[in-house]
Amino acid sequence: MPFGASIPSPPPTYLVHHLACWFQVSNKCWIHNGLSGFVPAKRRAMVLPLRASFWDSIKSGFLKNNNSTQVVESPSSFMEVEDPFPQEIVLLEKTQPDGTRERIIFSSAGDVDVYDVQALCDKVGWPRRPLTKIAASLKNSYLVATLHLICRSPGTEGIDQKQLIGMARATSDHAFNATIWDVLVDPSYQGQGLGKALVEQLIRVLLQRDIGNITLFADNKVVDFYKNLGFEADPEGIKGMFCIGAIKLYC
């Protein structure tokens, strides 16, 4: 560095917590019908007993015995019901004084545009990411959940205005474990319980697919939010680790 040159400021440091939650898959789940509140939803589910501990659940049924690994099948039973778990749920429905009908819909179908995701990231103040990487992250996710505001004005039957106001996604091994990423809610619609509903419904879809070990990363500002949803920081002393030093290997 030339003599007298100013020393650049170090990048900001953020404390990130690794939180985990493990669940017993219930034989009932609840959805919001937009009118009278939460009602039972019909689905086909696998019911598993509650695992003994978080570490046991991470091991996911593998037992080491006599220097060999034996797969231990958890006892399970299937419940046959009429309808599959819905991909779309109306979380909120109201009519404005001018007659405009508004609905906020949760969907696990993954129908989202990368430009809409980028615009949502801009609204919440996240750093911009390349569109190609946003597209790749969505494509390679196990589950992409969205909240859309659907508006229909009087006299415009069949013509809806659709706006992305929330999103979250999960990566998974498709069997035991899932990690939730990129939980976003438009600031204009925060404070209505939509973030909680988004995460809860995302978790319910994962449980429906018999994935019970669910983790995420959170900064200090939202740790309490996730704890209220059943997540726990460093359960039983298990730590989330970051391979920061690996970056230097490629420089």
C-alpha positions in Angstrom: 0.0 0.0 0.0 1.5 3.4 -0.9 2.7 5.6 2.0 0.0 8.0 3.1 -2.8 6.0 1.4 -5.9 5.6 3.5 -6.6 2.2 5.1 -9.9 0.8 3.8 -12.5 0.1 6.5 -13.1 -3.5 7.3 -16.3 -5.1 6.1 -19.2 -5.1 8.6 -19.4 -8.2 10.8 -22.7 -9.9 11.5 -23.4 -12.5 14.2 -25.3 -15.4 12.6 -27.0 -18.0 14.7 -27.7 -21.6 13.6 -31.1 -22.7 14.8 -32.7 -26.1 14.6 -36.1 -27.6 15.2 -37.2 -31.2 15.1 -40.7 -32.4 15.0 -43.1 -35.2 15.5 -45.2 -35.6 12.4 -48.8 -35.2 13.5 -51.8 -36.9 12.0 -53.5 -33.5 11.7 -52.5 -30.2 10.2 -54.4 -27.0 10.0 -54.9 -24.4 7.3 -56.5 -21.0 7.3 -59.7 -20.7 5.3 -59.6 -16.9 5.2 -63.0 -16.7 6.9 -63.4 -18.4 10.2 -59.8 -19.2 11.0 -57.8 -22.4 10.9 -59.5 -25.6 10.0 -58.3 -29.2 9.6 -56.8 -30.1 6.3 -57.0 -33.6 4.8 -53.9 -35.3 3.7 -52.0 -38.5 3.5 -49.3 -38.6 6.2 -46.7 -40.8 7.7 -46.8 -40.7 11.5 -43.5 -41.2 13.3 -42.8 -41.4 17.0 -41.0 -38.4 18.5 -37.2 -39.0 18.3 -35.3 -39.2 21.6 -33.0 -36.3 21.0 -31.9 -33.8 18.4 -28.6 -35.7 17.9 -30.4 -39.0 17.5 -32.6 -37.3 14.9 -29.5 -36.0 13.0 -28.2 -39.6 12.9 -31.5 -40.4 11.2 -32.0 -44.0 12.3 -28.4 -45.2 11.8 -27.0 -47.4 14.6 -23.3 -48.4 14.8 -22.8 -51.8 16.2 -19.7 -54.1 16.0 -17.9 -51.8 13.6 -20.8 -52.0 11.1 -23.7 -49.7 10.2 -27.2 -51.1 10.4 -30.2 -49.2 9.2 -32.8 -49.0 11.9 -36.3 -48.6 10.5 -38.5 -46.4 12.6 -42.0 -47.9 13.2 -44.5 -46.1 11.2 -48.1 -46.2 10.2 -49.9 -44.7 7.2 -53.1 -42.7 7.4 -55.3 -42.8 4.3 -57.4 -39.7 3.8 -59.4 -38.4 0.9 -57.5 -35.3 -0.4 -53.8 -34.4 -0.7 -52.4 -31.5 1.2 -53.2 -28.4 -0.9 -50.5 -26.5 -2.7 -52.3 -23.2 -2.3 -53.8 -21.8 0.9 -55.7 -18.5 1.3 -54.2 -16.9 4.3 -56.2 -13.6 4.2 -59.2 -12.4 2.2 -60.8 -9.0 2.3 -62.8 -6.5 0.2 -61.7 -2.9 0.0 -64.3 0.0 0.2 -64.1 0.4 -3.6 -65.1 -3.3 -4.1 -61.6 -4.5 -4.9 -61.2 -8.1 -3.7 -57.8 -8.9 -2.1 -56.4 -12.3 -1.2 -53.0 -13.3 0.2 -52.2 -16.8 -1.0 -49.5 -19.2 0.3 -48.2 -21.6 -2.4 -45.6 -24.3 -2.3 -45.7 -24.8 -6.1 -42.5 -22.7 -6.6 -44.1 -20.5 -9.2 -41.9 -17.3 -8.9 -40.1 -15.0 -11.3 -36.4 -14.1 -10.6 -37.1 -10.4 -11.3 -39.9 -10.4 -8.7 -37.5 -12.1 -6.2 -34.9 -9.4 -6.9 -37.4 -6.6 -6.4 -38.5 -8.2 -3.1 -34.9 -8.4 -2.0 -34.5 -4.7 -2.9 -37.5 -3.8 -0.8 -36.2 -5.5 2.4 -32.7 -4.0 1.8 -30.8 -7.1 1.0 -27.6 -6.8 -1.2 -28.2 -7.4 -4.8 -27.3 -10.8 -6.1 -26.8 -11.8 -9.8 -30.0 -12.9 -11.4 -28.3 -16.1 -12.7 -27.5 -17.1 -9.1 -31.0 -16.3 -7.9 -32.4 -18.5 -10.7 -29.9 -21.3 -9.8 -30.8 -21.1 -6.1 -34.6 -21.4 -6.9 -34.0 -24.2 -9.4 -31.9 -26.2 -7.0 -34.1 -25.7 -4.0 -36.1 -28.7 -2.7 -39.1 -26.4 -1.9 -39.9 -22.8 -2.8 -42.8 -21.2 -1.0 -44.4 -17.9 -1.8 -46.9 -15.3 -0.7 -48.8 -13.5 -3.4 -51.2 -10.7 -3.2 -54.0 -11.3 -5.7 -56.2 -8.3 -6.4 -59.4 -8.2 -8.5 -61.2 -5.0 -9.2 -65.0 -4.8 -9.7 -66.1 -5.6 -13.2 -62.9 -7.3 -14.2 -63.9 -11.0 -13.8 -61.0 -13.3 -14.6 -58.4 -10.5 -14.6 -56.2 -10.6 -11.5 -53.2 -8.5 -10.5 -50.6 -10.6 -8.9 -47.8 -9.3 -6.6 -45.0 -11.3 -4.8 -45.0 -10.1 -1.2 -43.2 -13.0 0.5 -40.9 -15.9 -0.2 -38.9 -18.7 1.5 -37.1 -21.7 0.3 -35.7 -24.9 1.6 -32.8 -27.2 0.5 -32.9 -30.8 1.5 -31.5 -34.3 1.2 -35.1 -35.4 0.3 -35.1 -37.8 3.2 -34.3 -36.6 6.7 -33.0 -33.0 6.8 -33.9 -29.6 5.4 -32.6 -26.1 5.8 -34.7 -23.0 5.4 -33.3 -20.0 3.5 -34.2 -16.5 2.3 -37.3 -15.8 4.3 -38.6 -12.5 2.9 -41.8 -10.4 3.5 -42.5 -7.1 1.8 -42.1 -4.3 4.5 -45.5 -3.0 3.4 -47.1 -6.2 4.6 -45.0 -6.9 7.7 -46.6 -6.8 11.2 -49.6 -8.9 10.1 -48.3 -12.3 11.0 -47.5 -13.2 7.4 -43.9 -14.1 8.1 -45.0 -16.5 10.8 -47.6 -18.0 8.6 -45.1 -18.4 5.7 -42.6 -20.3 7.9 -45.3 -22.4 9.6 -46.8 -23.5 6.3 -43.4 -24.2 4.8 -42.6 -26.4 7.8 -45.9 -28.2 7.4 -45.2 -29.0 3.8 -41.8 -30.4 4.9 -43.4 -32.5 7.6 -46.0 -33.8 5.1 -43.0 -35.1 3.2 -41.7 -36.8 6.3 -38.7 -34.4 6.8 -38.5 -33.7 10.5 -34.9 -32.3 11.0 -35.3 -28.6 10.0 -32.6 -25.9 10.5 -32.0 -22.4 9.5 -29.6 -19.5 10.0 -30.7 -16.2 11.6 -29.1 -12.9 12.7 -29.7 -11.4 16.2 -32.7 -9.4 15.1 -34.9 -12.4 14.2 -33.6 -15.1 16.7 -36.6 -14.5 19.0 -39.0 -14.7 16.0 -37.8 -18.2 15.1 -37.6 -19.3 18.7 -41.4 -18.6 19.0 -41.9 -20.9 16.1 -40.1 -23.8 17.9 -36.5 -23.4 16.8 -33.7 -23.7 19.2 -30.2 -22.3 19.0 -27.4 -24.9 19.4 -29.7 -27.7 20.6 -27.8 -30.0 23.0 -24.6 -28.1 22.3 -24.5 -28.9 18.6 -22.9 -26.0 16.7 -23.3 -24.8 13.1 -19.9 -24.4 11.5 -18.8 -22.1 8.6 -15.9 -23.0 6.4 -14.6 -19.4 6.0 -11.0 -20.4 5.6 -11.7 -22.3 2.4 -12.1 -19.0 0.6 -8.4 -18.3 1.0 -7.5 -21.6 -0.7 -8.8 -20.3 -4.0 -7.4 -16.8 -3.8 
